[in-house]
Amino acid sequence: MKTTVSRDERAHRYDITVDGVQAGFAEYHDGTGVRALVHTEIKDEFSGKGLAGILARAALDDTVAAGLRIRPYCPYIASWLKKHEGYEEHVEWPEHHPAP
């Protein structure tokens, strides 16, 4: 199973494909110095394969590499960040997702 994550700037989302087939996406909105991650979705037929985590890590790493702060509005991304270290200094927690 070959997974690939790419950023589609025009659609404002990260896409994850499995063997060339779109399996899901993570939507974002850019602001001044910040990237708000707002929604993550994996198609039912691809669920349970760890793809959401692969997608989250790739989106977060790309955001940090771009010099942007992470603002996690997406419940999945917020939960993932609370379970994985290394992003703390790059996160601006929205009021409804307080820092762990």
N, C-alpha and C positions, 0 to 999 in steps of 0.2 A: 504494500500500500504506500504510494508516494503522495505525500501531502505538500502543498505549496501555499504560501500566504503572500498575497500581493496587495498593495494599496491602490485603490481606484480614486484618484483625486477628484475627478468629475462627479462621481457618485457619493463622495465623502464616506467611503467605507473601506474596510479591509475584507478581502475575499479569501476564503480557504477552499482549495480544491483537493480532491482525492482522485488520483489517477486521471486527472484532466476534467473531472466532473465537479461542478460547484456543489459544495457541501454546506456552506454557511457564510455568514458575514458578521462584521461588527461595524456599526455606524458611528460616525464621529462628527463633531462640529468644531472648527478651529476659531479661536478668538485671539486676542492679543496675548501672545506668550503662553497660551494654554490650548490643550486639545481635550474637549469634553467627549468622553466615550458614553454613548447614550443607549445603545441597544446591541445585543449579541444574539444571534440565532443560528442554530444548527438544524438542518433538515432531519426529520424523524428517521429516515432510513440510515442516517450516519450517526445517530445518537449512541452514547455508550462507548465510543472509541477514543475518548480523550481529546477530540478535536477542538472543543471550546477552549481548553487550556492552552493548546498549541496556538490557537488564534489570539487569545488574550496576551500571551507572552510576546508574540510577534508584534502585535499592535502597541503594546507598552514599550517594548524595546525600540521600535521605530519612533515613537513619540519622544522618548528620552534622547535618542540620537539626533532628532531634529531640534533639540534644545527647548522643547516645550514642556510645560507642566501638565500633569495628568489630572483631570477632573472626572472621577468615576460616578456618573449618574446611573449607568447600567448596573442593575443588582448583581449580575453574574461577575462583572469586572470588579465591582466593589468587594464582593465575597472572595474572589480570587486574590486580590491584593492583600486582604487581611490574613490569608493563609500562606503567602509567599513573601519572603524577605527580599530586600534589595531595591525597593522602589520608594521607600518611605520619604526620602528627601525630595522626591519629584512629584509628590501627590498633594493636591489641594482638595481636601474633603468637602463636598457639599454639606450643607446643614442637615439634610435628611439622611446622610451616611456619615456619622461622626467617625473620627479616627479610632482605630482599635485601642 
